[in-house]
């Protein structure tokens, strides 16, 4: 027999002709119906044949289990008798029969598995006759099994994707809100910059309505407007008002009005008037879906949409899609906003009524320390503070107890304060990946806090240094891009995930979320599926625990940051306890707030708020809701006291140093 003309059997250029197998060994292999093949890495025997399995006739060309004889170097060193003896030992009738039996069994296995999956077995089995194969039969079998498995998975994925598309059609998303769909709703958009009076106008209408709801972007704003509604006397009597946020419920018996965070929208209780604040948040990557749901699902006959002018096209597109009449009122700022002639340059050039803006907790506290050492008193506002602390700090500034407020961009939304001038310490902010220049819209929103109507005739903006001053001047002149009028975000609900699970059998939260994003039907792209990166990352970890889809979904949404290890560890421990069906109760005695640093107390405040959020949703395993809220209030009070003490100590040091 000659060596087959194939890449696998071709002699390499660097092997001499003397390595050709002796005639005796080759004759034995050929007599058995095989071929002796030499490659650079191995010398082996290969047999060809055919098996019949049901309706299939399958040819094969395979290396048996012990068909690899030796490496070429070792083979060359063997004499003719040794080579023949090795071939006679390996190439036997029994070996041939065993290979024939193995191929027949394998063909039946693949035929059955392919038939079950609705696939053509021969597409995979034809690889058994591959002329280039030099691997033992077992390796070839495994490769074919893997190819079939991948094909089954691809086919299953395609079928599951089709079933998912059939189960959820986002074009019909507004129809999922039954109460809103049945109501004759109309929209009134009040669009304008900060200090244009849009919130006051809408809230006055809400106060005088028989029933209504205010939907806020922040707990702080929900709390402020809850108190505003509760203090109102539209007909000589106080309104009955409830507060509903993720972490707190103050339910008033017979309440006609509700102040709520936008994510806590009640889609089943009809009201006369609804106010949806900061409507430009429709474009927010992580939270925009909550505003989409609010516009589509708020069950009010009159819905006020408050926000920036750049949201106009988006609002008009949504109103048209929902077939709701829309009035658009574009409001102007009530007082002028101007850039200062020059940068501030020195701390001593700061003055009472200034808001000094930095973009991190560390920088806020650094600027606070520098300013208090000049003898000025400071209120402090940053994202890590609870709404209660932020409000207390803002109140000190409003009442004149603090000369200056030092804040992050948390000041941009809510917190109405009598700010005369906004001073930017930088125009660069960390976005979670890298530092980048702030957007023109954020610059305008922060700057707009200057010149509170009724307190100051004009608002001013300045950079602390010359570069920041010039950047802010440019940003405030820049034309803002409109909020997109399509691609409105829709977040998955538990109902969505259960529907996908019911048609696909999928139980993994990560894969269900992936199916929601990639497989559901978006016919015209007007509504678009969206999940947050954090939820996606959490889902992968939660899938390692023995939790139901509902439990995993709830845990994936707990409002607690993963960037602080103590809080991340607490969240993981809660999830593990839930998987073991263990009750997680808080212990008041375990919280020694008096011994903690400011950062530690802030973190505990956020921890208790997150526990309260979870307790509202899974109370049987997280029962300490009242204690959590009590501890959160204590922690907030402690944070406020620590900030005040630090401010006082710095001011005293500054005065002593100035003597």
VEXDREN-2710 file (C-alpha; in Angstrom, 1 decimal):
% VEXDREN-2710
k/r/px/py/pz
1/UNK/0.0/0.0/0.0
2/UNK/1.2/3.5/-0.8
3/UNK/0.9/6.3/1.7
4/UNK/-2.3/8.2/1.0
5/UNK/-2.0/11.5/-0.9
6/UNK/-3.3/13.8/1.9
7/UNK/-1.8/16.5/4.1
8/UNK/-2.1/14.2/7.2
9/UNK/-0.2/11.4/5.5
10/UNK/2.3/13.3/3.5
11/UNK/6.0/12.9/4.4
12/UNK/7.6/16.0/5.8
13/UNK/10.5/17.4/3.8
14/UNK/13.0/16.9/6.6
15/UNK/12.5/13.1/7.0
16/UNK/14.8/10.9/4.9
17/UNK/13.5/8.1/2.6
18/UNK/15.0/5.5/4.9
19/UNK/12.1/6.1/7.3
20/UNK/9.7/4.3/4.9
21/UNK/8.1/1.4/6.8
22/UNK/9.5/-2.0/6.1
23/UNK/7.5/-4.1/3.7
24/UNK/6.5/-6.7/6.3
25/UNK/4.8/-4.3/8.7
26/UNK/3.1/-2.5/5.8
27/UNK/1.9/-5.8/4.2
28/UNK/0.4/-6.8/7.6
29/UNK/-1.6/-3.6/7.9
30/UNK/-2.8/-3.7/4.3
31/UNK/-3.8/-7.3/4.6
32/UNK/-6.0/-6.3/7.6
33/UNK/-7.7/-3.6/5.4
34/UNK/-5.8/-0.6/6.9
35/UNK/-3.2/1.9/6.0
36/UNK/0.1/2.8/7.8
37/UNK/0.5/6.5/8.0
38/UNK/3.5/8.5/9.1
39/UNK/3.2/12.2/10.1
40/UNK/5.8/14.5/11.6
41/UNK/4.5/13.8/15.1
42/UNK/3.3/10.2/15.0
43/UNK/3.2/6.9/13.1
44/UNK/-0.3/5.3/13.2
45/UNK/-2.6/2.9/11.5
46/UNK/-6.0/3.8/10.2
47/UNK/-8.9/1.7/9.0
48/UNK/-11.9/2.4/6.8
49/UNK/-15.2/0.7/6.7
50/UNK/-18.9/1.2/6.8
51/UNK/-21.7/0.7/9.3
52/UNK/-25.5/0.4/8.9
53/UNK/-27.6/2.0/11.6
54/UNK/-31.4/2.0/11.0
55/UNK/-31.7/4.0/7.7
56/UNK/-28.2/5.4/7.8
57/UNK/-25.2/3.9/6.0
58/UNK/-22.1/5.7/7.3
59/UNK/-18.6/5.3/6.0
60/UNK/-15.6/5.8/8.4
61/UNK/-11.9/6.2/8.2
62/UNK/-10.5/6.1/11.7
63/UNK/-7.6/5.4/14.0
64/UNK/-8.5/2.6/16.5
65/UNK/-7.8/3.0/20.3
66/UNK/-4.2/1.7/20.1
67/UNK/-3.6/2.7/16.5
68/UNK/-0.9/5.2/17.3
69/UNK/2.3/3.2/17.2
70/UNK/5.2/5.5/18.0
71/UNK/6.8/8.8/17.3
72/UNK/8.8/8.9/14.0
73/UNK/12.2/9.0/15.7
74/UNK/11.4/6.0/17.8
75/UNK/9.9/4.2/14.8
76/UNK/13.1/4.7/12.8
77/UNK/15.2/3.2/15.6
78/UNK/13.1/0.0/15.6
79/UNK/14.3/-2.9/13.3
80/UNK/11.9/-4.5/10.9
81/UNK/11.1/-7.4/13.3
82/UNK/10.2/-5.0/16.1
83/UNK/8.0/-2.9/13.8
84/UNK/6.2/-6.0/12.5
85/UNK/5.8/-7.3/16.1
86/UNK/4.2/-4.0/17.2
87/UNK/1.9/-3.9/14.2
88/UNK/0.8/-7.5/14.8
89/UNK/0.1/-6.8/18.4
90/UNK/-2.0/-3.7/17.6
91/UNK/-3.7/-4.7/14.3
92/UNK/-5.8/-7.7/15.1
93/UNK/-9.2/-9.0/14.1
94/UNK/-10.5/-8.2/17.6
95/UNK/-9.3/-4.6/17.3
96/UNK/-11.1/-4.3/14.0
97/UNK/-14.3/-5.7/15.4
98/UNK/-14.1/-3.5/18.4
99/UNK/-13.7/-0.4/16.2
100/UNK/-16.6/-1.5/14.0
101/UNK/-18.8/-2.0/17.1
102/UNK/-17.7/1.4/18.6
103/UNK/-18.5/3.2/15.3
104/UNK/-21.9/1.5/15.1
105/UNK/-22.9/2.4/18.7
106/UNK/-21.7/6.0/18.1
107/UNK/-23.6/6.4/14.9
108/UNK/-26.8/5.2/16.7
109/UNK/-26.2/7.6/19.5
110/UNK/-25.7/10.6/17.2
111/UNK/-28.7/9.6/15.1
112/UNK/-31.0/9.5/18.1
113/UNK/-29.7/12.8/19.6
114/UNK/-30.0/14.5/16.2
115/UNK/-33.4/13.2/15.6
116/UNK/-34.6/14.4/19.0
117/UNK/-33.3/17.9/18.1
118/UNK/-34.7/17.8/14.6
119/UNK/-31.3/17.9/13.0
120/UNK/-29.7/15.8/10.2
121/UNK/-27.3/13.3/11.7
122/UNK/-25.3/12.9/8.5
123/UNK/-24.2/16.5/8.7
124/UNK/-22.2/15.5/11.7
125/UNK/-21.4/11.8/10.9
126/UNK/-19.7/12.6/7.6
127/UNK/-16.7/13.7/9.7
128/UNK/-16.0/10.0/10.5
129/UNK/-14.7/9.6/6.9
130/UNK/-12.4/12.6/7.1
131/UNK/-9.2/11.7/5.1
132/UNK/-7.1/14.1/7.2
133/UNK/-8.0/12.8/10.6
134/UNK/-5.0/11.5/12.6
135/UNK/-6.6/11.4/16.0
136/UNK/-7.9/8.1/17.7
137/UNK/-11.5/7.4/17.2
138/UNK/-12.5/8.5/20.7
139/UNK/-11.2/12.0/20.0
140/UNK/-13.1/12.1/16.7
141/UNK/-16.3/10.9/18.5
142/UNK/-15.9/13.7/21.1
143/UNK/-15.5/16.4/18.5
144/UNK/-18.6/15.3/16.7
145/UNK/-20.5/15.2/20.0
146/UNK/-19.4/18.7/20.7
147/UNK/-20.4/19.9/17.2
148/UNK/-23.8/18.3/17.6
149/UNK/-24.2/19.8/21.1
150/UNK/-23.3/23.3/19.9
151/UNK/-25.8/22.9/17.0
152/UNK/-28.5/21.8/19.4
153/UNK/-27.7/24.8/21.7
154/UNK/-27.8/27.1/18.7
155/UNK/-31.0/25.7/17.5
156/UNK/-32.5/25.8/21.0
157/UNK/-31.3/29.4/21.3
158/UNK/-33.0/30.4/18.0
159/UNK/-36.2/28.7/19.1
160/UNK/-36.1/30.3/22.5
161/UNK/-35.3/33.7/20.9
162/UNK/-38.3/33.2/18.7
163/UNK/-40.5/32.2/21.6
164/UNK/-39.3/35.2/23.6
165/UNK/-40.1/37.5/20.7
166/UNK/-43.6/36.0/20.5
167/UNK/-44.1/36.4/24.3
168/UNK/-43.2/40.1/24.6
169/UNK/-43.7/42.8/22.0
170/UNK/-42.5/46.2/23.2
171/UNK/-44.6/47.9/20.6
172/UNK/-47.5/47.0/22.9
173/UNK/-45.8/48.2/26.1
174/UNK/-48.3/51.1/26.8
175/UNK/-51.1/48.5/26.7
176/UNK/-49.7/46.8/29.8
177/UNK/-50.9/49.7/31.9
178/UNK/-54.6/48.9/32.0
179/UNK/-55.8/51.8/34.2
180/UNK/-53.9/54.5/32.2
181/UNK/-55.0/53.0/28.9
182/UNK/-58.7/53.3/29.9
183/UNK/-58.5/56.9/31.1
184/UNK/-58.9/60.0/28.8
185/UNK/-55.5/61.4/29.7
186/UNK/-54.0/64.7/28.6
187/UNK/-50.4/65.9/29.0
188/UNK/-49.2/69.4/29.9
189/UNK/-45.5/69.9/29.5
190/UNK/-43.9/72.8/31.5
191/UNK/-40.4/73.0/30.1
192/UNK/-37.8/75.5/31.1
193/UNK/-34.5/76.0/32.9
194/UNK/-33.9/76.0/36.6
195/UNK/-35.7/79.0/38.3
196/UNK/-38.4/79.3/35.7
197/UNK/-41.2/78.5/38.1
198/UNK/-42.4/75.3/36.4
199/UNK/-42.5/73.2/39.6
200/UNK/-44.4/75.9/41.5
201/UNK/-47.0/76.2/38.8
202/UNK/-47.6/72.4/38.6
203/UNK/-47.6/71.9/42.4
204/UNK/-50.2/74.6/42.8
205/UNK/-52.5/72.8/40.4
206/UNK/-51.7/69.5/42.3
207/UNK/-52.5/71.1/45.6
208/UNK/-55.9/72.2/44.4
209/UNK/-56.8/68.9/42.7
210/UNK/-59.2/66.5/44.4
211/UNK/-56.5/63.8/44.2
212/UNK/-53.0/63.6/42.8
213/UNK/-49.5/62.2/42.8
214/UNK/-46.1/63.9/42.6
215/UNK/-43.4/61.6/41.1
216/UNK/-39.8/62.7/42.1
217/UNK/-36.4/61.7/40.8
218/UNK/-35.0/61.6/44.4
219/UNK/-36.2/60.6/47.8
220/UNK/-35.2/64.1/48.9
221/UNK/-37.5/65.8/46.5
222/UNK/-40.3/63.3/47.3
223/UNK/-39.8/64.2/51.0
224/UNK/-39.7/68.0/50.3
225/UNK/-42.9/67.9/48.2
226/UNK/-44.6/65.6/50.7
227/UNK/-44.1/68.3/53.3
228/UNK/-45.2/71.0/50.9
229/UNK/-48.4/69.1/50.1
230/UNK/-49.1/68.3/53.8
231/UNK/-48.6/72.0/54.8
232/UNK/-51.0/73.2/52.1
233/UNK/-54.5/74.5/53.0
234/UNK/-56.3/74.7/49.6
235/UNK/-59.8/74.8/51.0
236/UNK/-59.0/75.7/54.6
237/UNK/-58.2/72.2/55.5
238/UNK/-55.0/70.2/55.4
239/UNK/-54.5/67.7/52.6
240/UNK/-54.2/64.1/53.5
241/UNK/-50.9/63.0/52.0
242/UNK/-48.9/59.8/51.9
243/UNK/-45.1/59.5/51.3
244/UNK/-44.0/56.4/49.3
245/UNK/-40.4/55.8/48.5
246/UNK/-38.4/52.5/48.2
247/UNK/-37.2/52.8/51.8
248/UNK/-40.0/54.6/53.5
249/UNK/-43.8/54.6/53.6
250/UNK/-45.8/57.1/55.5
251/UNK/-49.3/56.0/54.7
252/UNK/-52.1/58.4/55.7
253/UNK/-55.6/56.8/56.1
254/UNK/-57.8/58.2/53.4
255/UNK/-55.0/60.1/51.7
256/UNK/-56.0/62.0/48.5
257/UNK/-52.4/62.9/47.5
258/UNK/-49.2/61.0/47.3
259/UNK/-45.6/62.1/47.0
260/UNK/-43.5/59.3/45.6
261/UNK/-40.2/58.5/43.9
262/UNK/-40.8/57.7/40.2
263/UNK/-39.9/54.1/40.6
264/UNK/-42.7/53.6/43.2
265/UNK/-45.4/54.7/40.8
266/UNK/-48.8/53.2/41.6
267/UNK/-50.3/52.3/38.2
268/UNK/-53.6/51.0/39.7
269/UNK/-55.0/54.0/41.7
270/UNK/-56.7/56.6/39.6
271/UNK/-56.0/60.3/40.4
272/UNK/-57.0/63.6/38.9
273/UNK/-53.5/65.2/38.5
274/UNK/-50.0/63.8/38.3
275/UNK/-46.8/65.7/38.3
276/UNK/-43.7/63.9/36.8
277/UNK/-40.6/65.9/37.6
278/UNK/-37.3/66.1/35.6
279/UNK/-38.8/64.6/32.5
280/UNK/-35.5/64.9/30.6
281/UNK/-34.4/61.9/32.7
282/UNK/-36.1/59.8/30.0
283/UNK/-32.6/59.9/28.4
284/UNK/-30.8/58.6/31.5
285/UNK/-28.9/55.4/30.8
286/UNK/-29.7/53.6/34.1
287/UNK/-33.0/55.2/35.3
288/UNK/-34.7/56.4/32.1
289/UNK/-37.0/53.3/32.1
290/UNK/-38.7/54.6/35.2
291/UNK/-39.7/57.8/33.3
292/UNK/-40.9/55.8/30.3
293/UNK/-43.1/53.8/32.6
294/UNK/-44.4/56.9/34.4
295/UNK/-45.4/58.6/31.1
296/UNK/-47.0/55.5/29.8
297/UNK/-48.6/54.2/33.0
298/UNK/-49.5/57.2/35.3
299/UNK/-53.3/56.8/35.9
300/UNK/-54.2/60.5/35.9
301/UNK/-56.5/62.5/33.7
302/UNK/-54.1/65.4/33.7
303/UNK/-50.4/64.6/33.7
304/UNK/-47.8/67.4/34.1
305/UNK/-44.4/66.8/32.6
306/UNK/-41.7/69.1/34.1
307/UNK/-38.2/69.4/32.8
308/UNK/-35.6/70.9/30.6
309/UNK/-36.6/72.4/27.2
310/UNK/-34.4/69.8/25.4
311/UNK/-37.0/67.2/26.3
312/UNK/-39.7/68.7/24.0
313/UNK/-39.2/66.4/21.0
314/UNK/-39.3/63.3/23.3
315/UNK/-42.4/64.5/25.1
316/UNK/-44.2/65.2/21.8
317/UNK/-43.2/61.8/20.4
318/UNK/-44.5/60.0/23.5
319/UNK/-47.8/61.9/23.5
320/UNK/-48.3/61.1/19.9
321/UNK/-47.6/57.4/20.4
322/UNK/-49.9/57.2/23.4
323/UNK/-52.6/59.2/21.4
324/UNK/-52.9/61.7/24.3
325/UNK/-53.4/65.5/23.7
326/UNK/-50.4/67.6/24.6
327/UNK/-50.0/71.2/25.6
328/UNK/-46.4/72.5/25.6
329/UNK/-45.5/75.6/27.6
330/UNK/-41.9/76.8/27.4
331/UNK/-41.0/78.9/30.4
332/UNK/-38.2/81.4/30.7
333/UNK/-35.9/81.9/33.7
334/UNK/-37.4/84.5/36.1
335/UNK/-34.0/86.2/36.8
336/UNK/-30.9/86.6/34.6
337/UNK/-27.9/84.3/35.0
338/UNK/-24.5/85.7/34.2
339/UNK/-20.8/84.7/34.2
340/UNK/-18.6/86.7/36.5
341/UNK/-16.0/88.8/34.7
342/UNK/-13.2/86.8/36.1
343/UNK/-12.3/83.6/38.0
344/UNK/-12.4/83.6/41.9
345/UNK/-8.7/82.5/42.2
346/UNK/-8.4/82.6/46.0
347/UNK/-10.4/81.1/48.9
348/UNK/-10.6/84.5/50.6
349/UNK/-12.5/85.8/47.5
350/UNK/-15.4/83.5/48.2
351/UNK/-18.4/85.3/49.8
352/UNK/-21.6/84.6/51.7
353/UNK/-24.3/83.1/49.5
354/UNK/-21.8/81.1/47.3
355/UNK/-22.3/77.5/46.4
356/UNK/-18.9/75.9/45.8
357/UNK/-19.1/72.8/43.6
358/UNK/-16.7/69.8/43.6
359/UNK/-17.4/66.3/42.2
360/UNK/-16.3/63.9/45.0
361/UNK/-16.9/63.5/48.7
362/UNK/-13.2/63.9/49.3
363/UNK/-13.0/67.2/47.4
364/UNK/-16.1/68.5/49.1
365/UNK/-14.7/67.9/52.5
366/UNK/-11.3/69.4/51.5
367/UNK/-12.9/72.6/50.2
368/UNK/-15.1/72.7/53.3
369/UNK/-12.0/72.6/55.5
370/UNK/-10.2/75.3/53.5
371/UNK/-13.2/77.6/53.6
372/UNK/-14.0/77.1/57.3
373/UNK/-10.4/78.0/58.2
374/UNK/-11.1/81.5/56.8
375/UNK/-13.8/81.9/59.4
376/UNK/-16.8/81.3/57.2
377/UNK/-19.4/78.7/58.2
378/UNK/-20.2/75.9/55.7
379/UNK/-23.1/73.6/54.9
380/UNK/-22.1/70.4/53.1
381/UNK/-24.0/68.4/50.5
382/UNK/-22.9/65.3/48.7
383/UNK/-24.4/62.1/47.3
384/UNK/-23.3/59.8/50.1
385/UNK/-25.4/61.7/52.6
386/UNK/-29.0/60.6/53.4
387/UNK/-31.8/62.9/52.2
388/UNK/-32.4/63.9/55.8
389/UNK/-28.8/65.1/56.3
390/UNK/-28.8/66.9/52.9
391/UNK/-32.0/68.7/53.9
392/UNK/-30.7/69.6/57.3
393/UNK/-27.5/71.0/55.8
394/UNK/-29.5/72.9/53.1
395/UNK/-31.8/74.3/55.8
396/UNK/-28.8/75.8/57.7
397/UNK/-27.7/77.6/54.5
398/UNK/-31.3/78.8/53.9
399/UNK/-31.6/80.2/57.4
400/UNK/-28.2/81.9/57.4
401/UNK/-26.5/79.6/59.9
402/UNK/-24.1/78.6/57.1
403/UNK/-22.4/81.3/54.9
404/UNK/-21.4/79.0/52.1
405/UNK/-22.6/75.6/50.8
406/UNK/-20.0/73.2/49.4
407/UNK/-21.6/70.5/47.3
408/UNK/-21.3/67.9/44.6
409/UNK/-23.7/68.0/41.6
410/UNK/-26.2/66.4/44.0
411/UNK/-27.2/70.1/44.4
412/UNK/-28.3/70.2/40.8
413/UNK/-31.5/68.4/41.3
414/UNK/-33.8/69.6/44.1
415/UNK/-32.5/71.5/47.2
416/UNK/-33.9/74.9/46.6
417/UNK/-31.5/77.3/48.3
418/UNK/-30.9/81.1/48.2
419/UNK/-27.6/80.7/46.3
420/UNK/-26.2/84.0/44.9
421/UNK/-23.3/82.6/43.0
422/UNK/-22.2/79.1/41.8
423/UNK/-18.4/78.6/41.9
424/UNK/-17.1/75.6/40.1
425/UNK/-13.8/74.2/41.4
426/UNK/-13.4/72.0/38.3
427/UNK/-15.3/71.2/35.1
428/UNK/-14.0/67.5/35.2
429/UNK/-15.9/64.7/36.8
430/UNK/-15.2/60.9/37.2
431/UNK/-17.8/59.0/35.1
432/UNK/-17.0/55.6/36.7
433/UNK/-14.3/54.8/34.2
434/UNK/-12.3/57.9/33.7
435/UNK/-12.4/61.7/34.3
436/UNK/-14.2/63.7/31.6
437/UNK/-15.5/67.2/31.1
438/UNK/-19.1/67.6/32.4
439/UNK/-21.9/67.9/29.8
440/UNK/-23.3/71.3/28.9
441/UNK/-26.7/70.1/30.3
442/UNK/-25.2/69.3/33.7
443/UNK/-23.2/72.6/33.7
444/UNK/-26.4/74.5/33.0
445/UNK/-28.4/72.6/35.6
446/UNK/-25.8/73.3/38.3
447/UNK/-25.3/76.9/37.3
448/UNK/-29.0/77.5/37.2
449/UNK/-29.2/77.1/41.0
450/UNK/-27.7/80.6/41.3
451/UNK/-30.0/83.6/41.7
452/UNK/-33.0/82.1/43.5
453/UNK/-36.1/84.0/42.4
454/UNK/-37.5/86.2/45.1
455/UNK/-34.2/86.3/47.0
456/UNK/-31.6/87.5/44.4
457/UNK/-32.3/89.7/41.4
458/UNK/-29.6/88.0/39.4
459/UNK/-27.5/84.7/39.6
460/UNK/-23.8/84.5/38.9
461/UNK/-21.5/81.7/37.8
462/UNK/-17.7/81.6/38.1
463/UNK/-14.8/79.1/37.9
464/UNK/-12.4/79.0/40.8
465/UNK/-9.4/78.9/38.4
466/UNK/-9.1/80.6/35.0
467/UNK/-9.3/77.4/33.0
468/UNK/-12.5/76.2/34.7
469/UNK/-14.0/79.7/34.3
470/UNK/-13.5/79.7/30.6
471/UNK/-14.8/76.1/30.2
472/UNK/-18.0/77.1/32.1
473/UNK/-18.4/80.1/29.9
474/UNK/-18.3/77.9/26.8
475/UNK/-20.5/75.2/28.3
476/UNK/-23.2/77.7/29.2
477/UNK/-23.2/79.1/25.6
478/UNK/-23.4/75.6/24.1
479/UNK/-26.6/74.5/22.4
480/UNK/-28.0/71.5/24.2
481/UNK/-28.7/68.3/22.3
482/UNK/-32.4/67.3/22.4
483/UNK/-33.5/64.2/24.3
484/UNK/-33.9/61.4/21.6
485/UNK/-37.5/61.0/20.4
486/UNK/-37.2/57.2/20.0
487/UNK/-35.6/54.3/21.8
488/UNK/-37.3/54.9/25.1
489/UNK/-35.9/52.6/27.7
490/UNK/-38.1/49.8/29.1
491/UNK/-36.8/47.8/32.1
492/UNK/-37.7/44.2/32.7
493/UNK/-40.4/43.5/35.2
494/UNK/-40.8/40.2/37.1
495/UNK/-43.8/39.5/34.9
496/UNK/-41.6/39.8/31.8
497/UNK/-39.0/37.4/33.2
498/UNK/-41.6/34.8/34.3
499/UNK/-43.2/35.0/30.8
500/UNK/-39.8/34.4/29.1
501/UNK/-39.1/31.6/31.6
502/UNK/-42.4/29.9/30.9
503/UNK/-41.7/29.6/27.2
504/UNK/-38.0/28.7/27.4
505/UNK/-37.7/26.9/30.7
506/UNK/-34.8/29.2/31.6
507/UNK/-34.2/29.7/35.3
508/UNK/-30.9/31.7/35.2
509/UNK/-31.5/35.4/36.0
510/UNK/-28.5/36.4/33.9
511/UNK/-29.7/34.6/30.9
512/UNK/-33.3/35.8/31.3
513/UNK/-32.1/39.4/31.4
514/UNK/-29.9/38.7/28.4
515/UNK/-32.9/37.3/26.5
516/UNK/-35.0/40.3/27.5
517/UNK/-32.3/42.7/26.1
518/UNK/-31.4/40.7/23.0
519/UNK/-34.5/38.6/22.0
520/UNK/-37.7/40.5/22.7
521/UNK/-39.6/42.1/19.8
522/UNK/-38.8/45.8/19.1
523/UNK/-40.7/46.3/15.8
524/UNK/-39.9/50.0/15.3
525/UNK/-37.4/50.7/18.1
526/UNK/-39.6/53.3/19.7
527/UNK/-39.4/51.4/23.0
528/UNK/-36.2/49.6/23.7
529/UNK/-35.2/47.0/26.3
530/UNK/-32.6/48.1/28.8
531/UNK/-31.0/46.7/31.9
532/UNK/-28.2/48.3/34.0
533/UNK/-24.7/47.0/34.1
534/UNK/-24.9/46.5/37.8
535/UNK/-28.0/44.4/37.6
536/UNK/-26.4/42.2/34.9
537/UNK/-23.3/41.7/37.1
538/UNK/-25.3/40.9/40.2
539/UNK/-27.4/38.4/38.3
540/UNK/-24.3/36.3/37.4
541/UNK/-23.4/36.0/41.1
542/UNK/-27.0/35.5/42.3
543/UNK/-27.4/32.5/39.8
544/UNK/-24.9/30.6/42.0
545/UNK/-27.4/30.6/44.9
546/UNK/-30.5/28.5/45.4
547/UNK/-32.9/31.4/44.9
548/UNK/-36.2/31.6/42.9
549/UNK/-36.3/33.9/39.9
550/UNK/-38.4/36.4/41.9
551/UNK/-35.9/36.4/44.8
552/UNK/-32.9/36.9/42.5
553/UNK/-34.7/39.7/40.6
554/UNK/-35.5/41.5/43.9
555/UNK/-32.0/41.1/45.2
556/UNK/-30.6/42.4/41.9
557/UNK/-32.4/45.7/42.5
558/UNK/-31.4/46.4/46.1
559/UNK/-30.3/50.1/46.1
560/UNK/-26.9/49.6/47.7
561/UNK/-23.5/50.4/46.1
562/UNK/-21.0/47.7/45.2
563/UNK/-18.1/50.2/45.3
564/UNK/-17.9/50.1/49.1
565/UNK/-16.8/46.6/50.3
566/UNK/-18.7/46.7/53.6
567/UNK/-22.0/47.4/51.8
568/UNK/-21.3/44.8/49.1
569/UNK/-20.5/42.2/51.7
570/UNK/-23.7/43.0/53.5
571/UNK/-25.7/42.5/50.3
572/UNK/-24.0/39.2/49.6
573/UNK/-24.7/38.0/53.1
574/UNK/-28.4/38.9/52.8
575/UNK/-28.6/37.0/49.5
576/UNK/-26.9/33.9/51.0
577/UNK/-29.2/34.0/54.0
578/UNK/-32.2/34.2/51.8
579/UNK/-31.0/31.2/49.8
580/UNK/-30.8/29.3/53.1
581/UNK/-34.2/30.6/54.1
582/UNK/-32.7/32.2/57.2
583/UNK/-34.3/35.3/58.8
584/UNK/-32.0/38.4/58.9
585/UNK/-32.9/40.5/61.8
586/UNK/-31.1/43.8/62.8
587/UNK/-29.6/44.3/66.3
588/UNK/-29.8/47.8/67.6
589/UNK/-27.1/47.0/70.2
590/UNK/-24.7/46.1/67.5
591/UNK/-24.6/49.7/66.1
592/UNK/-22.1/51.8/68.1
593/UNK/-22.4/54.9/66.0
594/UNK/-20.5/57.0/68.5
595/UNK/-17.3/55.1/67.9
596/UNK/-17.5/55.4/64.1
597/UNK/-15.8/57.7/61.7
598/UNK/-17.9/60.0/59.5
599/UNK/-17.5/57.7/56.5
600/UNK/-18.5/54.6/58.6
601/UNK/-21.7/56.3/59.9
602/UNK/-22.6/57.4/56.3
603/UNK/-22.2/53.8/55.1
604/UNK/-24.3/52.5/58.0
605/UNK/-27.0/55.0/57.1
606/UNK/-27.1/53.6/53.5
607/UNK/-27.0/50.1/54.9
608/UNK/-30.1/50.6/57.0
609/UNK/-31.9/52.3/54.1
610/UNK/-31.2/49.3/51.8
611/UNK/-32.4/46.9/54.5
612/UNK/-35.6/48.8/54.8
613/UNK/-36.1/48.7/51.0
614/UNK/-35.6/44.9/51.1
615/UNK/-37.9/44.5/54.2
616/UNK/-40.8/46.1/52.3
617/UNK/-40.4/43.4/49.6
618/UNK/-39.5/40.3/51.5
619/UNK/-40.7/41.0/55.1
620/UNK/-40.8/37.3/56.1
621/UNK/-37.0/37.1/55.9
622/UNK/-36.1/40.8/56.6
623/UNK/-38.5/41.7/59.4
624/UNK/-36.7/44.6/61.1
625/UNK/-38.2/47.4/59.0
626/UNK/-39.1/49.8/61.8
627/UNK/-35.7/49.2/63.5
628/UNK/-33.9/49.8/60.2
629/UNK/-35.7/53.1/59.7
630/UNK/-35.0/54.1/63.3
631/UNK/-31.3/53.2/63.0
632/UNK/-31.2/55.1/59.6
633/UNK/-32.6/58.2/61.4
634/UNK/-30.1/57.9/64.2
635/UNK/-27.3/57.5/61.7
636/UNK/-28.4/60.6/59.8
637/UNK/-28.5/62.6/63.0
638/UNK/-25.0/61.4/63.8
639/UNK/-23.7/62.3/60.4
640/UNK/-25.2/65.8/60.7
641/UNK/-23.8/66.2/64.2
642/UNK/-20.3/65.1/63.0
643/UNK/-20.4/67.6/60.1
644/UNK/-21.4/70.4/62.4
645/UNK/-18.7/69.5/64.9
646/UNK/-16.0/69.3/62.2
647/UNK/-17.1/72.7/60.8
648/UNK/-17.0/74.3/64.2
649/UNK/-13.6/72.9/65.0
650/UNK/-12.2/74.1/61.7
651/UNK/-13.7/77.6/62.1
652/UNK/-12.2/77.9/65.6
653/UNK/-8.8/76.8/64.3
654/UNK/-9.0/79.3/61.5
655/UNK/-10.0/82.2/63.9
656/UNK/-7.2/81.3/66.3
657/UNK/-4.7/81.1/63.4
658/UNK/-5.8/84.5/62.2
659/UNK/-5.1/86.3/65.5
END
